[in-house]
Amino acid sequence: MKKFSRLLAVMIFTVTLIITQTGCGGVEKVAKSSYYMDTICEITIYDMEDMSEENANAAIDSAFSLCADLEALISATIETSEVYQINEAGGAPVKCSDAVIELLQMGIDYGDLSDGRFDITLGQVTDLWDFHGDNPAVPSADVVEEALAAVDYRQIQLSGNTVTMDNPDGKINLGGIGKGYVADKAAGHLESLGVTSAIINFGGNIVAVGENSGDPFKIGIKDPNSETGEILGAVTVSDATVVTSGVYERCFEQDGKTYHHILDVETGYPVDSDVLSVTLTAPKGYSGVCDALSTTCLIYGVEEGMKLIEGADNIEAVFVDRDGKIHKTSGMDYFEER
C-alpha cells in the first residue's frame, strides 16, 4: 500500500474551464463568485435535481455560507477564529472545532511525509513577507532567522479537540492546505443539496462535480511562462479535483530579483527549485490533499516531486520546469498539450 492511503472581475490565475453545456429545464448554468481565504471563489452549477435558476442560486449561496463559516474558524488573520486564538494563546490550551482539528492533523501528516519541508507553523515567517501589500520588501536576514526559531510543526499537540503549542511563539498558518479543504467541503455540501454537475474554482483549486452532459469536464492549465494567460494544455476529468500551484502566483521584484511566496522552512526565503508550476489531479474529495502536495512539489523540484506523486494512490501530476519542459507522471494519460 502506498503512503497516501490515509492520508470584482473574476481572474483565475492558474486554471481555466473550457466548457459548453445546457442543463435541464432550459437553464444553461448558474454561476456566482465571492471572496474567501484571500482569493476569488467561483461556483458554477450546470445541473441539479429540480434545476432552476432560483434553486441553483440558493445552493450556491448555501455553499458560500459554509465557506464563510469555515474561513471564520481557520483564518490566521480573523481575530475571532480558532487558529488566531491558538496563535495568541502563548502556549495555553485552546478548545477547537472538529474542522480545525482535522486540518491540523492533515498539516501534521504532511509535515511528516515531507520531512518537515511542508510546515503549517511557518506563520511567523510568512508574516514578514507582505506579498499582497502595495510596497512589499525583502525582510532582513536577522529578522527572518529570529522568526524561523518558532517554526516546527511538531510543536502542535492535539488531545481530543484541545490544541496546545509547545513553543509559545509558534504561529499556525493554514494557507497551504485550507483552501483545498474548504473546496472539498463545498463540493460535498452542493451534492447534499442535489447538485449533480458543477465546477468549484477556488483560486486554482478546482473540484468537478459529476460530468459535463455525460462527458468529462475539460479543464485548461495556464502556461506559467505566459504573461497573457495562454493555456499550456488541458485535462479531462469527472468527479475529480484539479489543483495548480505556481511560483508566479504571488511575487514581487526587488533589485532585479523576483521573490515568490513559496518559502523554504530552512532559510525563510523563497525556495529555489526547478519547478515553475505543478498541476495535480485526483478523485473528488482530495483537494485538501492536493493543496498540500502541490506546495510540497514546488519545494521538492521536478525529480523529487515526481517520485512523491508516483508513490501516491490516485494522484497524477503535470510539472512545468524553468525551461518550459513538461513532465508527466506515468498515469497522466488524460493531459492534452496545446
C-alpha positions as CSV (number, residue, x, y, z in Angstrom):
1,M,0.0,0.0,0.0
2,K,1.3,3.4,-0.9
3,K,2.0,6.2,1.6
4,F,-1.2,8.2,0.8
5,S,-3.7,5.6,1.6
6,R,-4.9,7.6,4.6
7,L,-3.9,10.3,4.2
8,L,-14.9,42.3,-8.6
9,A,-14.0,40.8,-12.5
10,V,-13.1,37.2,-11.9
11,M,-9.5,36.5,-12.6
12,I,-8.4,32.9,-12.5
13,F,-4.6,32.7,-12.2
14,T,-3.9,29.0,-12.6
15,V,-6.6,27.1,-14.4
16,T,-9.3,27.8,-16.9
17,L,-12.5,25.9,-17.6
18,I,-13.2,25.0,-21.2
19,I,-16.9,24.0,-21.4
20,T,-20.2,24.5,-23.0
21,Q,-23.3,22.9,-21.6
22,T,-27.1,23.3,-21.4
23,G,-28.7,21.9,-18.2
24,C,-32.2,20.6,-17.7
25,G,-35.1,23.0,-17.8
26,G,-33.5,25.3,-20.3
27,V,-31.1,26.8,-17.7
28,E,-27.6,26.6,-19.2
29,K,-25.8,27.3,-16.0
30,V,-25.8,29.5,-12.9
31,A,-22.5,31.0,-11.7
32,K,-21.7,33.2,-8.8
33,S,-18.4,34.4,-7.3
34,S,-17.3,35.7,-3.9
35,Y,-14.1,36.2,-2.0
36,Y,-12.9,34.0,0.8
37,M,-9.5,32.8,2.0
38,D,-7.7,35.7,0.2
39,T,-8.9,34.5,-3.2
40,I,-11.7,34.8,-5.8
41,C,-14.1,31.8,-5.3
42,E,-16.5,30.8,-8.1
43,I,-19.1,28.1,-8.2
44,T,-20.9,27.2,-11.4
45,I,-23.8,24.8,-11.3
46,Y,-24.7,23.1,-14.6
47,D,-27.3,20.7,-13.4
48,M,-29.1,19.6,-10.2
49,E,-32.3,17.9,-9.1
50,D,-35.2,20.3,-10.0
51,M,-32.8,22.6,-11.8
52,S,-33.9,26.2,-11.9
53,E,-32.1,29.5,-11.6
54,E,-33.7,30.0,-8.2
55,N,-32.7,26.6,-6.8
56,A,-29.1,26.8,-8.2
57,N,-28.6,30.3,-6.7
58,A,-29.9,29.1,-3.4
59,A,-27.5,26.1,-3.5
60,I,-24.5,28.4,-4.3
61,D,-25.4,30.8,-1.6
62,S,-25.6,28.0,0.9
63,A,-22.2,26.7,-0.2
64,F,-20.7,30.2,0.2
65,S,-22.2,30.4,3.6
66,L,-20.4,27.2,4.5
67,C,-17.1,28.7,3.1
68,A,-17.6,31.8,5.3
69,D,-18.2,29.7,8.4
70,L,-15.0,27.6,7.7
71,E,-12.9,30.7,7.0
72,A,-14.1,32.1,10.3
73,L,-12.6,29.1,12.0
74,I,-9.3,28.6,10.1
75,S,-8.1,32.1,9.2
76,A,-4.9,33.3,10.8
77,T,-6.0,36.9,10.5
78,I,-9.6,36.9,11.7
79,E,-9.3,37.7,15.4
80,T,-12.2,35.5,16.4
81,S,-11.0,32.4,14.6
82,E,-9.8,29.4,16.4
83,V,-6.4,29.4,14.6
84,Y,-5.9,33.1,15.6
85,Q,-6.8,32.1,19.2
86,I,-4.2,29.3,19.1
87,N,-1.6,31.7,17.8
88,E,-2.3,34.2,20.5
89,A,-2.6,31.8,23.4
90,G,1.1,31.8,24.3
91,G,1.1,28.0,24.6
92,A,-2.1,27.7,26.6
93,P,-4.6,25.0,25.5
94,V,-7.3,26.0,23.2
95,K,-10.5,24.1,22.5
96,C,-11.2,23.8,18.8
97,S,-13.9,22.5,16.4
98,D,-13.7,19.2,14.6
99,A,-12.8,21.1,11.3
100,V,-9.8,22.8,12.8
101,I,-8.6,19.6,14.4
102,E,-9.0,17.7,11.1
103,L,-7.0,20.4,9.3
104,L,-4.2,20.5,11.9
105,Q,-3.9,16.7,11.8
106,M,-3.6,16.9,8.0
107,G,-0.9,19.5,8.3
108,I,1.0,17.3,10.8
109,D,0.7,14.3,8.5
110,Y,2.1,16.2,5.5
111,G,4.8,17.6,7.7
112,D,5.8,14.1,8.5
113,L,5.5,13.0,4.9
114,S,7.7,15.8,3.6
115,D,10.3,15.5,6.4
116,G,9.2,18.9,7.7
117,R,9.5,20.8,4.4
118,F,5.8,21.4,4.4
119,D,5.2,23.1,7.7
120,I,1.9,24.8,8.8
121,T,3.8,26.6,11.7
122,L,5.6,28.9,9.2
123,G,3.3,31.8,10.3
124,Q,5.9,33.9,11.9
125,V,8.0,33.8,8.7
126,T,5.1,34.3,6.2
127,D,4.0,37.4,8.2
128,L,7.4,39.0,7.3
129,W,6.6,38.7,3.5
130,D,3.8,41.1,2.5
131,F,3.1,39.7,-1.0
132,H,-0.3,41.5,-1.1
133,G,0.9,44.9,0.1
134,D,1.5,47.9,-2.1
135,N,5.2,48.0,-1.2
136,P,6.4,44.5,-0.5
137,A,10.1,44.2,0.5
138,V,12.6,41.5,1.4
139,P,12.9,41.2,5.2
140,S,16.3,41.4,6.8
141,A,18.2,38.2,7.5
142,D,18.3,38.7,11.3
143,V,14.5,39.1,11.4
144,V,14.0,36.0,9.3
145,E,16.3,34.0,11.5
146,E,14.5,35.0,14.6
147,A,11.1,34.1,13.1
148,L,12.5,30.7,12.0
149,A,13.1,29.7,15.6
150,A,9.3,29.4,16.1
151,V,8.8,27.1,13.1
152,D,8.3,23.4,13.7
153,Y,5.0,21.6,13.1
154,R,5.9,19.0,15.8
155,Q,5.2,21.7,18.4
156,I,1.4,21.2,17.8
157,Q,-0.1,18.9,20.4
158,L,-3.6,17.5,19.8
159,S,-5.5,15.9,22.6
160,G,-9.1,15.3,21.6
161,N,-10.3,18.7,20.5
162,T,-7.7,20.6,22.5
163,V,-4.7,22.2,20.8
164,T,-1.5,23.2,22.6
165,M,1.6,24.8,21.2
166,D,4.9,23.7,22.8
167,N,6.5,26.9,21.6
168,P,4.6,29.9,22.9
169,D,5.8,31.9,19.9
170,G,4.7,29.3,17.4
171,K,2.2,30.5,14.8
172,I,0.0,28.4,12.5
173,N,-0.9,29.4,9.0
174,L,-3.2,27.0,7.1
175,G,-2.8,28.8,3.7
176,G,-1.1,25.9,2.1
177,I,-3.9,23.4,2.8
178,G,-7.1,25.3,3.9
179,K,-8.4,26.4,0.5
180,G,-8.5,22.8,-0.8
181,Y,-10.1,21.6,2.4
182,V,-12.9,24.2,2.1
183,A,-13.3,23.3,-1.6
184,D,-13.9,19.7,-0.7
185,K,-16.5,20.6,1.9
186,A,-18.3,23.0,-0.5
187,A,-18.5,20.2,-3.1
188,G,-19.9,17.8,-0.6
189,H,-22.4,20.4,0.5
190,L,-23.6,21.1,-3.0
191,E,-24.1,17.3,-3.6
192,S,-26.2,17.1,-0.5
193,L,-28.5,19.8,-2.0
194,G,-29.0,17.7,-5.1
195,V,-26.3,19.2,-7.4
196,T,-25.2,16.7,-10.0
197,S,-23.0,18.8,-12.3
198,A,-20.8,21.7,-11.1
199,I,-17.4,23.3,-11.1
200,I,-16.0,24.8,-7.9
201,N,-13.0,27.1,-8.6
202,F,-11.3,28.5,-5.5
203,G,-8.3,30.3,-7.0
204,G,-6.6,27.3,-8.6
205,N,-8.3,24.6,-6.6
206,I,-10.9,23.1,-8.8
207,V,-13.4,20.4,-8.0
208,A,-15.5,18.9,-10.8
209,V,-18.8,17.5,-9.5
210,G,-20.2,14.9,-11.9
211,E,-19.8,15.2,-15.6
212,N,-20.4,17.7,-18.5
213,S,-23.6,16.3,-20.1
214,G,-22.2,12.8,-20.0
215,D,-18.7,13.7,-21.0
216,P,-15.7,14.7,-18.8
217,F,-15.1,18.3,-18.0
218,K,-12.1,19.8,-19.8
219,I,-10.0,22.0,-17.6
220,G,-7.3,24.1,-19.1
221,I,-3.9,24.6,-17.4
222,K,-2.3,28.0,-17.6
223,D,1.2,28.3,-19.2
224,P,3.3,29.6,-16.3
225,N,5.6,31.4,-18.9
226,S,2.7,33.3,-20.5
227,E,2.0,36.8,-19.3
228,T,-1.3,36.8,-21.2
229,G,-2.9,33.8,-19.6
230,E,-2.4,31.4,-22.5
231,I,-3.2,27.7,-22.0
232,L,-0.5,25.1,-21.8
233,G,-2.9,22.2,-22.2
234,A,-5.9,20.6,-20.6
235,V,-7.0,17.6,-18.5
236,T,-10.3,15.9,-19.0
237,V,-11.9,14.8,-15.6
238,S,-15.1,13.7,-14.0
239,D,-15.8,13.8,-10.2
240,A,-12.3,14.9,-9.6
241,T,-10.1,17.7,-8.2
242,V,-7.5,19.6,-10.2
243,V,-5.1,21.8,-8.2
244,T,-2.5,24.0,-9.8
245,S,0.2,25.9,-7.9
246,G,3.0,28.0,-9.3
247,V,5.8,30.3,-8.1
248,Y,4.4,33.0,-10.3
249,E,1.1,33.4,-8.4
250,R,2.3,35.8,-5.8
251,C,5.6,37.5,-6.2
252,F,7.4,40.8,-6.4
253,E,10.7,42.1,-7.7
254,Q,13.4,43.9,-5.7
255,D,16.8,44.9,-7.0
256,G,16.3,42.9,-10.2
257,K,15.4,39.7,-8.4
258,T,12.0,38.1,-8.2
259,Y,10.7,36.7,-4.9
260,H,7.8,34.3,-4.8
261,H,5.5,33.1,-2.0
262,I,6.7,29.5,-1.6
263,L,9.0,29.8,1.4
264,D,11.8,27.4,2.4
265,V,11.4,26.4,6.1
266,E,15.2,26.1,6.4
267,T,16.0,29.6,5.1
268,G,12.8,31.6,5.5
269,Y,13.3,32.9,1.9
270,P,11.6,31.7,-1.3
271,V,12.5,28.2,-2.2
272,D,14.9,27.7,-5.1
273,S,13.7,24.7,-7.2
274,D,13.4,24.0,-10.9
275,V,9.5,23.9,-10.8
276,L,7.5,26.8,-12.2
277,S,4.1,25.1,-11.7
278,V,2.6,21.8,-10.9
279,T,-0.9,20.6,-11.6
280,L,-2.2,17.6,-9.6
281,T,-5.4,15.6,-10.4
282,A,-7.1,13.3,-8.0
283,P,-10.6,12.0,-7.2
284,K,-13.2,14.4,-5.7
285,G,-12.5,14.8,-2.0
286,Y,-8.7,15.1,-2.5
287,S,-8.5,18.9,-3.0
288,G,-7.0,19.5,0.5
289,V,-4.5,16.7,-0.1
290,C,-3.5,18.1,-3.5
291,D,-3.2,21.6,-1.9
292,A,-0.6,20.3,0.5
293,L,1.2,18.1,-2.1
294,S,1.3,20.8,-4.8
295,T,3.1,23.1,-2.4
296,T,5.4,20.3,-1.4
297,C,6.2,19.5,-5.1
298,L,7.2,23.2,-5.7
299,I,9.6,22.9,-2.8
300,Y,11.0,19.5,-3.8
301,G,11.7,20.2,-7.5
302,V,10.8,18.0,-10.5
303,E,12.7,14.9,-9.8
304,E,11.8,14.5,-6.1
305,G,8.3,15.8,-6.7
306,M,7.7,13.2,-9.5
307,K,8.8,10.4,-7.1
308,L,6.5,11.8,-4.4
309,I,3.4,11.7,-6.7
310,E,4.3,8.4,-8.3
311,G,4.2,6.9,-4.8
312,A,0.7,8.3,-4.2
313,D,-2.5,6.5,-4.7
314,N,-5.0,8.1,-7.1
315,I,-2.9,11.2,-7.8
316,E,-1.2,12.2,-11.0
317,A,0.8,15.3,-12.0
318,V,2.0,17.6,-14.7
319,F,5.1,19.6,-13.9
320,V,6.5,22.6,-15.8
321,D,10.1,23.3,-15.2
322,R,12.0,26.5,-15.5
323,D,13.0,25.7,-19.1
324,G,9.3,25.3,-20.0
325,K,9.6,21.5,-20.3
326,I,6.6,19.4,-19.3
327,H,7.0,16.3,-17.1
328,K,4.1,13.9,-16.5
329,T,3.6,11.1,-14.0
330,S,3.1,7.6,-15.5
331,G,-0.7,7.7,-15.1
332,M,-1.3,11.1,-16.6
333,D,-2.7,10.0,-19.9
334,Y,-5.6,12.4,-20.0
335,F,-3.5,15.6,-20.3
336,E,-3.5,17.1,-23.8
337,E,-0.8,19.6,-24.6
338,R,-1.7,22.6,-26.7
